[in-house]
Structure formats: structure tokens, C-alpha cells
Amino acid sequence: MSRIGEIESENAIKERVKLLPVLSLLPGWAVVAEIKTRIFIVLPQGRKPFERTWGTIHSRARPLNHAETTFLNFAGSKSQNWVSLPT
């Protein structure tokens, strides 16, 4: 049985990887110490590049504030494949 989950804290993820038979994708900067001490190993990426699709959501109950609008505008200007979903 496959299970997928999302945890916000890198430290919580690292603890679960140490204790449980799980695999995780983490940025290299978050696991430098564990790789150096050989607690974790790095697996090859494979033939295809890893891609991730990001999405944004917000409550219809309130408008976006200035920081949120600025972030979305910035992200949209830097992405080649930015998709706007209907509101």
C-alpha cells in the first residue's frame, strides 16, 4: 500500500526518515549534516528531470493582501507555465 503525505517541517521529516521505512524529497541544504555523517544517502535522480507543479489557494472570504498579490505577480513573471485557475 502506498501512502503519500506532506509535512511542513524539515526537522519533522528528517526524524521520520530516521525512524520509519520512508523516502523523502528534501533540498540538499536541509540535509547537509546528515549526508556528511552518512545518516542519509543521496539516490540518483534517474533519467528524467524532476518537475513539480505548484499551486496557490486562498479563501474567497477575503481579498488578497498586498504581499500576497505581489508574490503571485512575481511568481507569475518568473514562471513559463504559470496557470491561473478560475476564481
PDB file of N, CA, C and O in Angstrom:
ATOM      1  N   MET A   1       0.849  -1.178   0.000  1.00  0.00           N
ATOM      2  CA  MET A   1       0.000   0.000   0.000  1.00  0.00           C
ATOM      3  C   MET A   1       0.889   1.234   0.000  1.00  0.00           C
ATOM      4  O   MET A   1       1.820   1.331   0.799  1.00  0.00           O
ATOM      5  N   SER A   2       0.611   2.159  -0.878  1.00  0.00           N
ATOM      6  CA  SER A   2       1.353   3.402  -0.943  1.00  0.00           C
ATOM      7  C   SER A   2       0.633   4.478  -0.145  1.00  0.00           C
ATOM      8  O   SER A   2      -0.593   4.590  -0.180  1.00  0.00           O
ATOM      9  N   ARG A   3       1.411   5.253   0.562  1.00  0.00           N
ATOM     10  CA  ARG A   3       0.852   6.382   1.303  1.00  0.00           C
ATOM     11  C   ARG A   3       1.696   7.602   0.995  1.00  0.00           C
ATOM     12  O   ARG A   3       2.924   7.532   0.950  1.00  0.00           O
ATOM     13  N   ILE A   4       1.033   8.703   0.787  1.00  0.00           N
ATOM     14  CA  ILE A   4       1.718   9.952   0.499  1.00  0.00           C
ATOM     15  C   ILE A   4       1.274  10.971   1.528  1.00  0.00           C
ATOM     16  O   ILE A   4       0.092  11.045   1.864  1.00  0.00           O
ATOM     17  N   GLY A   5       2.196  11.741   2.021  1.00  0.00           N
ATOM     18  CA  GLY A   5       1.864  12.772   2.988  1.00  0.00           C
ATOM     19  C   GLY A   5       2.732  13.987   2.783  1.00  0.00           C
ATOM     20  O   GLY A   5       3.752  13.944   2.095  1.00  0.00           O
ATOM     21  N   GLU A   6       2.308  15.061   3.391  1.00  0.00           N
ATOM     22  CA  GLU A   6       3.068  16.304   3.312  1.00  0.00           C
ATOM     23  C   GLU A   6       3.248  16.850   4.715  1.00  0.00           C
ATOM     24  O   GLU A   6       2.282  16.998   5.463  1.00  0.00           O
ATOM     25  N   ILE A   7       4.494  17.148   5.069  1.00  0.00           N
ATOM     26  CA  ILE A   7       4.827  17.692   6.379  1.00  0.00           C
ATOM     27  C   ILE A   7       5.612  18.967   6.142  1.00  0.00           C
ATOM     28  O   ILE A   7       6.536  18.980   5.329  1.00  0.00           O
ATOM     29  N   GLU A   8       5.267  20.019   6.823  1.00  0.00           N
ATOM     30  CA  GLU A   8       5.884  21.326   6.606  1.00  0.00           C
ATOM     31  C   GLU A   8       7.301  21.445   7.155  1.00  0.00           C
ATOM     32  O   GLU A   8       8.121  22.143   6.559  1.00  0.00           O
ATOM     33  N   SER A   9       7.612  20.803   8.249  1.00  0.00           N
ATOM     34  CA  SER A   9       8.889  20.991   8.950  1.00  0.00           C
ATOM     35  C   SER A   9       9.953  20.020   8.435  1.00  0.00           C
ATOM     36  O   SER A   9       9.754  18.805   8.452  1.00  0.00           O
ATOM     37  N   GLU A  10      11.091  20.567   7.975  1.00  0.00           N
ATOM     38  CA  GLU A  10      12.188  19.699   7.532  1.00  0.00           C
ATOM     39  C   GLU A  10      12.677  18.816   8.673  1.00  0.00           C
ATOM     40  O   GLU A  10      13.004  17.649   8.455  1.00  0.00           O
ATOM     41  N   ASN A  11      12.730  19.360   9.894  1.00  0.00           N
ATOM     42  CA  ASN A  11      13.190  18.572  11.041  1.00  0.00           C
ATOM     43  C   ASN A  11      12.245  17.412  11.326  1.00  0.00           C
ATOM     44  O   ASN A  11      12.703  16.312  11.632  1.00  0.00           O
ATOM     45  N   ALA A  12      10.951  17.632  11.233  1.00  0.00           N
ATOM     46  CA  ALA A  12       9.988  16.549  11.447  1.00  0.00           C
ATOM     47  C   ALA A  12      10.131  15.488  10.359  1.00  0.00           C
ATOM     48  O   ALA A  12      10.028  14.294  10.642  1.00  0.00           O
ATOM     49  N   ILE A  13      10.362  15.907   9.138  1.00  0.00           N
ATOM     50  CA  ILE A  13      10.557  14.955   8.038  1.00  0.00           C
ATOM     51  C   ILE A  13      11.804  14.129   8.286  1.00  0.00           C
ATOM     52  O   ILE A  13      11.780  12.907   8.145  1.00  0.00           O
ATOM     53  N   LYS A  14      12.900  14.791   8.657  1.00  0.00           N
ATOM     54  CA  LYS A  14      14.148  14.078   8.885  1.00  0.00           C
ATOM     55  C   LYS A  14      14.009  13.051  10.009  1.00  0.00           C
ATOM     56  O   LYS A  14      14.550  11.951   9.902  1.00  0.00           O
ATOM     57  N   GLU A  15      13.304  13.385  11.070  1.00  0.00           N
ATOM     58  CA  GLU A  15      13.097  12.441  12.166  1.00  0.00           C
ATOM     59  C   GLU A  15      12.303  11.222  11.703  1.00  0.00           C
ATOM     60  O   GLU A  15      12.615  10.097  12.095  1.00  0.00           O
ATOM     61  N   ARG A  16      11.296  11.430  10.887  1.00  0.00           N
ATOM     62  CA  ARG A  16      10.509  10.301  10.382  1.00  0.00           C
ATOM     63  C   ARG A  16      11.328   9.419   9.440  1.00  0.00           C
ATOM     64  O   ARG A  16      11.195   8.195   9.458  1.00  0.00           O
ATOM     65  N   VAL A  17      12.168  10.039   8.623  1.00  0.00           N
ATOM     66  CA  VAL A  17      13.033   9.255   7.729  1.00  0.00           C
ATOM     67  C   VAL A  17      14.008   8.414   8.547  1.00  0.00           C
ATOM     68  O   VAL A  17      14.315   7.285   8.165  1.00  0.00           O
ATOM     69  N   LYS A  18      14.497   8.943   9.660  1.00  0.00           N
ATOM     70  CA  LYS A  18      15.414   8.189  10.508  1.00  0.00           C
ATOM     71  C   LYS A  18      14.717   6.999  11.170  1.00  0.00           C
ATOM     72  O   LYS A  18      15.322   5.940  11.340  1.00  0.00           O
ATOM     73  N   LEU A  19      13.448   7.170  11.542  1.00  0.00           N
ATOM     74  CA  LEU A  19      12.759   6.166  12.346  1.00  0.00           C
ATOM     75  C   LEU A  19      11.887   5.189  11.554  1.00  0.00           C
ATOM     76  O   LEU A  19      11.659   4.065  12.002  1.00  0.00           O
ATOM     77  N   LEU A  20      11.409   5.597  10.407  1.00  0.00           N
ATOM     78  CA  LEU A  20      10.434   4.806   9.665  1.00  0.00           C
ATOM     79  C   LEU A  20      10.982   4.396   8.296  1.00  0.00           C
ATOM     80  O   LEU A  20      11.905   5.033   7.789  1.00  0.00           O
ATOM     81  N   PRO A  21      10.432   3.354   7.698  1.00  0.00           N
ATOM     82  CA  PRO A  21      10.861   2.973   6.346  1.00  0.00           C
ATOM     83  C   PRO A  21      10.178   3.854   5.294  1.00  0.00           C
ATOM     84  O   PRO A  21       9.259   3.416   4.603  1.00  0.00           O
ATOM     85  N   VAL A  22      10.641   5.093   5.188  1.00  0.00           N
ATOM     86  CA  VAL A  22      10.040   6.056   4.266  1.00  0.00           C
ATOM     87  C   VAL A  22      11.116   6.704   3.405  1.00  0.00           C
ATOM     88  O   VAL A  22      12.306   6.638   3.714  1.00  0.00           O
ATOM     89  N   LEU A  23      10.684   7.317   2.339  1.00  0.00           N
ATOM     90  CA  LEU A  23      11.533   8.064   1.421  1.00  0.00           C
ATOM     91  C   LEU A  23      11.020   9.484   1.385  1.00  0.00           C
ATOM     92  O   LEU A  23       9.812   9.709   1.460  1.00  0.00           O
ATOM     93  N   SER A  24      11.922  10.450   1.272  1.00  0.00           N
ATOM     94  CA  SER A  24      11.506  11.842   1.226  1.00  0.00           C
ATOM     95  C   SER A  24      12.337  12.606   0.213  1.00  0.00           C
ATOM     96  O   SER A  24      13.489  12.263  -0.052  1.00  0.00           O
ATOM     97  N   LEU A  25      11.747  13.636  -0.346  1.00  0.00           N
ATOM     98  CA  LEU A  25      12.452  14.573  -1.208  1.00  0.00           C
ATOM     99  C   LEU A  25      12.684  15.842  -0.407  1.00  0.00           C
ATOM    100  O   LEU A  25      11.736  16.521  -0.012  1.00  0.00           O
ATOM    101  N   LEU A  26      13.952  16.155  -0.169  1.00  0.00           N
ATOM    102  CA  LEU A  26      14.310  17.347   0.597  1.00  0.00           C
ATOM    103  C   LEU A  26      15.406  18.099  -0.136  1.00  0.00           C
ATOM    104  O   LEU A  26      16.202  17.488  -0.849  1.00  0.00           O
ATOM    105  N   PRO A  27      15.459  19.421   0.029  1.00  0.00           N
ATOM    106  CA  PRO A  27      16.552  20.177  -0.592  1.00  0.00           C
ATOM    107  C   PRO A  27      17.883  19.823   0.064  1.00  0.00           C
ATOM    108  O   PRO A  27      17.944  19.535   1.260  1.00  0.00           O
ATOM    109  N   GLY A  28      18.942  19.848  -0.733  1.00  0.00           N
ATOM    110  CA  GLY A  28      20.265  19.490  -0.230  1.00  0.00           C
ATOM    111  C   GLY A  28      20.702  20.276   0.982  1.00  0.00           C
ATOM    112  O   GLY A  28      21.326  19.726   1.889  1.00  0.00           O
ATOM    113  N   TRP A  29      20.378  21.582   1.010  1.00  0.00           N
ATOM    114  CA  TRP A  29      20.803  22.410   2.140  1.00  0.00           C
ATOM    115  C   TRP A  29      20.183  21.948   3.454  1.00  0.00           C
ATOM    116  O   TRP A  29      20.730  22.229   4.520  1.00  0.00           O
ATOM    117  N   ALA A  30      19.059  21.250   3.400  1.00  0.00           N
ATOM    118  CA  ALA A  30      18.375  20.826   4.628  1.00  0.00           C
ATOM    119  C   ALA A  30      18.981  19.554   5.229  1.00  0.00           C
ATOM    120  O   ALA A  30      18.731  19.231   6.391  1.00  0.00           O
ATOM    121  N   VAL A  31      19.775  18.837   4.434  1.00  0.00           N
ATOM    122  CA  VAL A  31      20.292  17.546   4.911  1.00  0.00           C
ATOM    123  C   VAL A  31      21.818  17.423   4.792  1.00  0.00           C
ATOM    124  O   VAL A  31      22.352  16.314   4.780  1.00  0.00           O
ATOM    125  N   VAL A  32      22.507  18.546   4.706  1.00  0.00           N
ATOM    126  CA  VAL A  32      23.970  18.528   4.562  1.00  0.00           C
ATOM    127  C   VAL A  32      24.622  17.732   5.685  1.00  0.00           C
ATOM    128  O   VAL A  32      25.450  16.860   5.421  1.00  0.00           O
ATOM    129  N   ALA A  33      24.267  18.014   6.919  1.00  0.00           N
ATOM    130  CA  ALA A  33      24.895  17.341   8.069  1.00  0.00           C
ATOM    131  C   ALA A  33      24.618  15.842   8.044  1.00  0.00           C
ATOM    132  O   ALA A  33      25.515  15.046   8.320  1.00  0.00           O
ATOM    133  N   GLU A  34      23.409  15.452   7.722  1.00  0.00           N
ATOM    134  CA  GLU A  34      23.050  14.038   7.702  1.00  0.00           C
ATOM    135  C   GLU A  34      23.765  13.293   6.575  1.00  0.00           C
ATOM    136  O   GLU A  34      24.105  12.119   6.726  1.00  0.00           O
ATOM    137  N   ILE A  35      23.992  13.962   5.456  1.00  0.00           N
ATOM    138  CA  ILE A  35      24.715  13.334   4.356  1.00  0.00           C
ATOM    139  C   ILE A  35      26.196  13.193   4.717  1.00  0.00           C
ATOM    140  O   ILE A  35      26.807  12.158   4.449  1.00  0.00           O
ATOM    141  N   LYS A  36      26.769  14.231   5.323  1.00  0.00           N
ATOM    142  CA  LYS A  36      28.182  14.171   5.716  1.00  0.00           C
ATOM    143  C   LYS A  36      28.438  13.072   6.734  1.00  0.00           C
ATOM    144  O   LYS A  36      29.473  12.409   6.676  1.00  0.00           O
ATOM    145  N   THR A  37      27.507  12.868   7.669  1.00  0.00           N
ATOM    146  CA  THR A  37      27.675  11.838   8.701  1.00  0.00           C
ATOM    147  C   THR A  37      27.118  10.489   8.263  1.00  0.00           C
ATOM    148  O   THR A  37      27.106   9.536   9.041  1.00  0.00           O
ATOM    149  N   ARG A  38      26.658  10.410   7.019  1.00  0.00           N
ATOM    150  CA  ARG A  38      26.143   9.185   6.402  1.00  0.00           C
ATOM    151  C   ARG A  38      24.894   8.632   7.107  1.00  0.00           C
ATOM    152  O   ARG A  38      24.616   7.435   7.036  1.00  0.00           O
ATOM    153  N   ILE A  39      24.156   9.503   7.777  1.00  0.00           N
ATOM    154  CA  ILE A  39      22.856   9.105   8.318  1.00  0.00           C
ATOM    155  C   ILE A  39      21.884   8.915   7.157  1.00  0.00           C
ATOM    156  O   ILE A  39      21.069   7.992   7.161  1.00  0.00           O
ATOM    157  N   PHE A  40      21.980   9.806   6.158  1.00  0.00           N
ATOM    158  CA  PHE A  40      21.169   9.705   4.938  1.00  0.00           C
ATOM    159  C   PHE A  40      22.088   9.471   3.754  1.00  0.00           C
ATOM    160  O   PHE A  40      23.269   9.816   3.790  1.00  0.00           O
ATOM    161  N   ILE A  41      21.536   8.883   2.711  1.00  0.00           N
ATOM    162  CA  ILE A  41      22.266   8.745   1.460  1.00  0.00           C
ATOM    163  C   ILE A  41      21.476   9.450   0.366  1.00  0.00           C
ATOM    164  O   ILE A  41      20.258   9.606   0.460  1.00  0.00           O
ATOM    165  N   VAL A  42      22.182   9.868  -0.660  1.00  0.00           N
ATOM    166  CA  VAL A  42      21.553  10.532  -1.796  1.00  0.00           C
ATOM    167  C   VAL A  42      21.366   9.492  -2.896  1.00  0.00           C
ATOM    168  O   VAL A  42      22.311   8.796  -3.267  1.00  0.00           O
ATOM    169  N   LEU A  43      20.163   9.391  -3.409  1.00  0.00           N
ATOM    170  CA  LEU A  43      19.879   8.476  -4.509  1.00  0.00           C
ATOM    171  C   LEU A  43      19.982   9.220  -5.832  1.00  0.00           C
ATOM    172  O   LEU A  43      19.708  10.419  -5.886  1.00  0.00           O
ATOM    173  N   PRO A  44      20.373   8.528  -6.906  1.00  0.00           N
ATOM    174  CA  PRO A  44      20.430   9.199  -8.199  1.00  0.00           C
ATOM    175  C   PRO A  44      19.040   9.640  -8.641  1.00  0.00           C
ATOM    176  O   PRO A  44      18.038   9.011  -8.301  1.00  0.00           O
ATOM    177  N   GLN A  45      18.994  10.733  -9.405  1.00  0.00           N
ATOM    178  CA  GLN A  45      17.718  11.285  -9.835  1.00  0.00           C
ATOM    179  C   GLN A  45      17.038  10.458 -10.910  1.00  0.00           C
ATOM    180  O   GLN A  45      15.813  10.496 -11.026  1.00  0.00           O
ATOM    181  N   GLY A  46      17.781   9.730 -11.682  1.00  0.00           N
ATOM    182  CA  GLY A  46      17.196   8.985 -12.788  1.00  0.00           C
ATOM    183  C   GLY A  46      17.381   9.732 -14.099  1.00  0.00           C
ATOM    184  O   GLY A  46      18.090  10.737 -14.158  1.00  0.00           O
ATOM    185  N   ARG A  47      16.747   9.241 -15.137  1.00  0.00           N
ATOM    186  CA  ARG A  47      16.956   9.811 -16.465  1.00  0.00           C
ATOM    187  C   ARG A  47      16.173  11.086 -16.710  1.00  0.00           C
ATOM    188  O   ARG A  47      16.637  11.965 -17.437  1.00  0.00           O
ATOM    189  N   LYS A  48      15.005  11.202 -16.121  1.00  0.00           N
ATOM    190  CA  LYS A  48      14.162  12.375 -16.355  1.00  0.00           C
ATOM    191  C   LYS A  48      14.365  13.407 -15.252  1.00  0.00           C
ATOM    192  O   LYS A  48      14.533  13.035 -14.091  1.00  0.00           O
ATOM    193  N   PRO A  49      14.353  14.692 -15.589  1.00  0.00           N
ATOM    194  CA  PRO A  49      14.456  15.714 -14.541  1.00  0.00           C
ATOM    195  C   PRO A  49      13.197  15.720 -13.675  1.00  0.00           C
ATOM    196  O   PRO A  49      12.096  15.444 -14.152  1.00  0.00           O
ATOM    197  N   PHE A  50      13.375  16.032 -12.428  1.00  0.00           N
ATOM    198  CA  PHE A  50      12.256  16.113 -11.501  1.00  0.00           C
ATOM    199  C   PHE A  50      11.509  17.419 -11.733  1.00  0.00           C
ATOM    200  O   PHE A  50      12.113  18.491 -11.792  1.00  0.00           O
ATOM    201  N   GLU A  51      10.215  17.320 -11.862  1.00  0.00           N
ATOM    202  CA  GLU A  51       9.385  18.512 -12.040  1.00  0.00           C
ATOM    203  C   GLU A  51       8.362  18.568 -10.925  1.00  0.00           C
ATOM    204  O   GLU A  51       7.902  17.538 -10.432  1.00  0.00           O
ATOM    205  N   ARG A  52       8.019  19.760 -10.540  1.00  0.00           N
ATOM    206  CA  ARG A  52       6.993  19.934  -9.506  1.00  0.00           C
ATOM    207  C   ARG A  52       6.025  21.008  -9.950  1.00  0.00           C
ATOM    208  O   ARG A  52       6.422  22.076 -10.417  1.00  0.00           O
ATOM    209  N   THR A  53       4.777  20.713  -9.798  1.00  0.00           N
ATOM    210  CA  THR A  53       3.728  21.677 -10.106  1.00  0.00           C
ATOM    211  C   THR A  53       3.288  22.323  -8.799  1.00  0.00           C
ATOM    212  O   THR A  53       2.932  21.641  -7.838  1.00  0.00           O
ATOM    213  N   TRP A  54       3.319  23.631  -8.784  1.00  0.00           N
ATOM    214  CA  TRP A  54       2.920  24.377  -7.593  1.00  0.00           C
ATOM    215  C   TRP A  54       1.554  24.996  -7.834  1.00  0.00           C
ATOM    216  O   TRP A  54       1.204  25.329  -8.966  1.00  0.00           O
ATOM    217  N   GLY A  55       0.812  25.145  -6.798  1.00  0.00           N
ATOM    218  CA  GLY A  55      -0.474  25.813  -6.881  1.00  0.00           C
ATOM    219  C   GLY A  55      -0.634  26.775  -5.722  1.00  0.00           C
ATOM    220  O   GLY A  55       0.055  26.667  -4.708  1.00  0.00           O
ATOM    221  N   THR A  56      -1.523  27.689  -5.879  1.00  0.00           N
ATOM    222  CA  THR A  56      -1.825  28.617  -4.797  1.00  0.00           C
ATOM    223  C   THR A  56      -3.326  28.607  -4.566  1.00  0.00           C
ATOM    224  O   THR A  56      -4.115  28.497  -5.504  1.00  0.00           O
ATOM    225  N   ILE A  57      -3.698  28.721  -3.326  1.00  0.00           N
ATOM    226  CA  ILE A  57      -5.117  28.799  -2.974  1.00  0.00           C
ATOM    227  C   ILE A  57      -5.294  29.895  -1.939  1.00  0.00           C
ATOM    228  O   ILE A  57      -4.354  30.258  -1.231  1.00  0.00           O
ATOM    229  N   HIS A  58      -6.491  30.409  -1.861  1.00  0.00           N
ATOM    230  CA  HIS A  58      -6.815  31.361  -0.799  1.00  0.00           C
ATOM    231  C   HIS A  58      -8.314  31.357  -0.599  1.00  0.00           C
ATOM    232  O   HIS A  58      -9.067  30.862  -1.438  1.00  0.00           O
ATOM    233  N   SER A  59      -8.733  31.905   0.502  1.00  0.00           N
ATOM    234  CA  SER A  59     -10.148  31.942   0.846  1.00  0.00           C
ATOM    235  C   SER A  59     -10.882  32.988   0.019  1.00  0.00           C
ATOM    236  O   SER A  59     -10.382  34.094  -0.185  1.00  0.00           O
ATOM    237  N   ARG A  60     -12.059  32.634  -0.450  1.00  0.00           N
ATOM    238  CA  ARG A  60     -12.891  33.610  -1.162  1.00  0.00           C
ATOM    239  C   ARG A  60     -13.472  34.649  -0.205  1.00  0.00           C
ATOM    240  O   ARG A  60     -13.996  35.677  -0.632  1.00  0.00           O
ATOM    241  N   ALA A  61     -13.373  34.369   1.086  1.00  0.00           N
ATOM    242  CA  ALA A  61     -13.968  35.250   2.081  1.00  0.00           C
ATOM    243  C   ALA A  61     -13.202  36.566   2.254  1.00  0.00           C
ATOM    244  O   ALA A  61     -13.722  37.512   2.845  1.00  0.00           O
ATOM    245  N   ARG A  62     -11.982  36.628   1.745  1.00  0.00           N
ATOM    246  CA  ARG A  62     -11.223  37.871   1.869  1.00  0.00           C
ATOM    247  C   ARG A  62     -10.373  38.085   0.619  1.00  0.00           C
ATOM    248  O   ARG A  62      -9.924  37.124  -0.005  1.00  0.00           O
ATOM    249  N   PRO A  63     -10.157  39.335   0.261  1.00  0.00           N
ATOM    250  CA  PRO A  63      -9.284  39.614  -0.890  1.00  0.00           C
ATOM    251  C   PRO A  63      -7.824  39.386  -0.513  1.00  0.00           C
ATOM    252  O   PRO A  63      -7.466  39.398   0.664  1.00  0.00           O
ATOM    253  N   LEU A  64      -6.994  39.180  -1.517  1.00  0.00           N
ATOM    254  CA  LEU A  64      -5.565  39.039  -1.267  1.00  0.00           C
ATOM    255  C   LEU A  64      -4.989  40.364  -0.769  1.00  0.00           C
ATOM    256  O   LEU A  64      -5.381  41.436  -1.227  1.00  0.00           O
ATOM    257  N   ASN A  65      -4.051  40.270   0.180  1.00  0.00           N
ATOM    258  CA  ASN A  65      -3.409  41.488   0.651  1.00  0.00           C
ATOM    259  C   ASN A  65      -2.262  41.858  -0.305  1.00  0.00           C
ATOM    260  O   ASN A  65      -1.998  41.144  -1.273  1.00  0.00           O
ATOM    261  N   HIS A  66      -1.601  42.955  -0.027  1.00  0.00           N
ATOM    262  CA  HIS A  66      -0.547  43.457  -0.912  1.00  0.00           C
ATOM    263  C   HIS A  66       0.601  42.452  -1.071  1.00  0.00           C
ATOM    264  O   HIS A  66       1.071  42.217  -2.184  1.00  0.00           O
ATOM    265  N   ALA A  67       1.048  41.863   0.035  1.00  0.00           N
ATOM    266  CA  ALA A  67       2.157  40.905  -0.028  1.00  0.00           C
ATOM    267  C   ALA A  67       1.780  39.682  -0.853  1.00  0.00           C
ATOM    268  O   ALA A  67       2.586  39.206  -1.653  1.00  0.00           O
ATOM    269  N   GLU A  68       0.569  39.170  -0.672  1.00  0.00           N
ATOM    270  CA  GLU A  68       0.125  38.004  -1.430  1.00  0.00           C
ATOM    271  C   GLU A  68       0.026  38.308  -2.925  1.00  0.00           C
ATOM    272  O   GLU A  68       0.455  37.511  -3.760  1.00  0.00           O
ATOM    273  N   THR A  69      -0.542  39.466  -3.250  1.00  0.00           N
ATOM    274  CA  THR A  69      -0.659  39.874  -4.651  1.00  0.00           C
ATOM    275  C   THR A  69       0.711  40.062  -5.281  1.00  0.00           C
ATOM    276  O   THR A  69       0.934  39.654  -6.421  1.00  0.00           O
ATOM    277  N   THR A  70       1.628  40.676  -4.548  1.00  0.00           N
ATOM    278  CA  THR A  70       2.987  40.881  -5.042  1.00  0.00           C
ATOM    279  C   THR A  70       3.673  39.548  -5.292  1.00  0.00           C
ATOM    280  O   THR A  70       4.328  39.369  -6.319  1.00  0.00           O
ATOM    281  N   PHE A  71       3.527  38.609  -4.359  1.00  0.00           N
ATOM    282  CA  PHE A  71       4.129  37.284  -4.532  1.00  0.00           C
ATOM    283  C   PHE A  71       3.586  36.595  -5.777  1.00  0.00           C
ATOM    284  O   PHE A  71       4.360  36.063  -6.573  1.00  0.00           O
ATOM    285  N   LEU A  72       2.274  36.596  -5.957  1.00  0.00           N
ATOM    286  CA  LEU A  72       1.682  35.942  -7.126  1.00  0.00           C
ATOM    287  C   LEU A  72       2.130  36.593  -8.426  1.00  0.00           C
ATOM    288  O   LEU A  72       2.399  35.899  -9.407  1.00  0.00           O
ATOM    289  N   ASN A  73       2.211  37.906  -8.443  1.00  0.00           N
ATOM    290  CA  ASN A  73       2.698  38.605  -9.636  1.00  0.00           C
ATOM    291  C   ASN A  73       4.153  38.253  -9.929  1.00  0.00           C
ATOM    292  O   ASN A  73       4.521  38.028 -11.082  1.00  0.00           O
ATOM    293  N   PHE A  74       4.979  38.206  -8.888  1.00  0.00           N
ATOM    294  CA  PHE A  74       6.386  37.852  -9.058  1.00  0.00           C
ATOM    295  C   PHE A  74       6.517  36.419  -9.573  1.00  0.00           C
ATOM    296  O   PHE A  74       7.233  36.164 -10.541  1.00  0.00           O
ATOM    297  N   ALA A  75       5.822  35.490  -8.919  1.00  0.00           N
ATOM    298  CA  ALA A  75       5.901  34.083  -9.337  1.00  0.00           C
ATOM    299  C   ALA A  75       5.423  33.916 -10.776  1.00  0.00           C
ATOM    300  O   ALA A  75       6.030  33.180 -11.554  1.00  0.00           O
ATOM    301  N   GLY A  76       4.352  34.587 -11.123  1.00  0.00           N
ATOM    302  CA  GLY A  76       3.846  34.505 -12.490  1.00  0.00           C
ATOM    303  C   GLY A  76       4.813  35.060 -13.511  1.00  0.00           C
ATOM    304  O   GLY A  76       4.893  34.550 -14.629  1.00  0.00           O
ATOM    305  N   SER A  77       5.551  36.097 -13.146  1.00  0.00           N
ATOM    306  CA  SER A  77       6.507  36.690 -14.089  1.00  0.00           C
ATOM    307  C   SER A  77       7.741  35.816 -14.268  1.00  0.00           C
ATOM    308  O   SER A  77       8.417  35.925 -15.291  1.00  0.00           O
ATOM    309  N   LYS A  78       8.054  34.950 -13.302  1.00  0.00           N
ATOM    310  CA  LYS A  78       9.241  34.097 -13.367  1.00  0.00           C
ATOM    311  C   LYS A  78       8.959  32.707 -13.928  1.00  0.00           C
ATOM    312  O   LYS A  78       9.892  31.976 -14.259  1.00  0.00           O
ATOM    313  N   SER A  79       7.710  32.343 -14.035  1.00  0.00           N
ATOM    314  CA  SER A  79       7.346  31.006 -14.490  1.00  0.00           C
ATOM    315  C   SER A  79       6.935  31.020 -15.950  1.00  0.00           C
ATOM    316  O   SER A  79       6.244  31.929 -16.409  1.00  0.00           O
ATOM    317  N   GLN A  80       7.368  30.008 -16.663  1.00  0.00           N
ATOM    318  CA  GLN A  80       6.985  29.870 -18.065  1.00  0.00           C
ATOM    319  C   GLN A  80       5.601  29.243 -18.199  1.00  0.00           C
ATOM    320  O   GLN A  80       4.912  29.458 -19.196  1.00  0.00           O
ATOM    321  N   ASN A  81       5.202  28.479 -17.208  1.00  0.00           N
ATOM    322  CA  ASN A  81       3.958  27.713 -17.315  1.00  0.00           C
ATOM    323  C   ASN A  81       2.959  28.068 -16.221  1.00  0.00           C
ATOM    324  O   ASN A  81       2.234  27.194 -15.746  1.00  0.00           O
ATOM    325  N   TRP A  82       2.910  29.318 -15.819  1.00  0.00           N
ATOM    326  CA  TRP A  82       2.003  29.747 -14.759  1.00  0.00           C
ATOM    327  C   TRP A  82       0.564  29.595 -15.236  1.00  0.00           C
ATOM    328  O   TRP A  82       0.211  30.078 -16.312  1.00  0.00           O
ATOM    329  N   VAL A  83      -0.249  28.943 -14.458  1.00  0.00           N
ATOM    330  CA  VAL A  83      -1.644  28.711 -14.820  1.00  0.00           C
ATOM    331  C   VAL A  83      -2.522  29.429 -13.817  1.00  0.00           C
ATOM    332  O   VAL A  83      -2.372  29.252 -12.608  1.00  0.00           O
ATOM    333  N   SER A  84      -3.422  30.226 -14.311  1.00  0.00           N
ATOM    334  CA  SER A  84      -4.410  30.881 -13.443  1.00  0.00           C
ATOM    335  C   SER A  84      -5.706  30.118 -13.536  1.00  0.00           C
ATOM    336  O   SER A  84      -6.260  29.940 -14.620  1.00  0.00           O
ATOM    337  N   LEU A  85      -6.186  29.669 -12.401  1.00  0.00           N
ATOM    338  CA  LEU A  85      -7.451  28.950 -12.364  1.00  0.00           C
ATOM    339  C   LEU A  85      -8.589  29.932 -12.176  1.00  0.00           C
ATOM    340  O   LEU A  85      -8.387  31.014 -11.625  1.00  0.00           O
ATOM    341  N   PRO A  86      -9.779  29.573 -12.624  1.00  0.00           N
ATOM    342  CA  PRO A  86     -10.918  30.480 -12.444  1.00  0.00           C
ATOM    343  C   PRO A  86     -11.198  30.730 -10.959  1.00  0.00           C
ATOM    344  O   PRO A  86     -11.018  29.844 -10.124  1.00  0.00           O
ATOM    345  N   THR A  87     -11.634  31.929 -10.651  1.00  0.00           N
ATOM    346  CA  THR A  87     -11.939  32.254  -9.258  1.00  0.00           C
ATOM    347  C   THR A  87     -13.424  32.134  -8.993  1.00  0.00           C
ATOM    348  O   THR A  87     -13.872  32.369  -7.871  1.00  0.00           O
TER     349      THR A  87
END
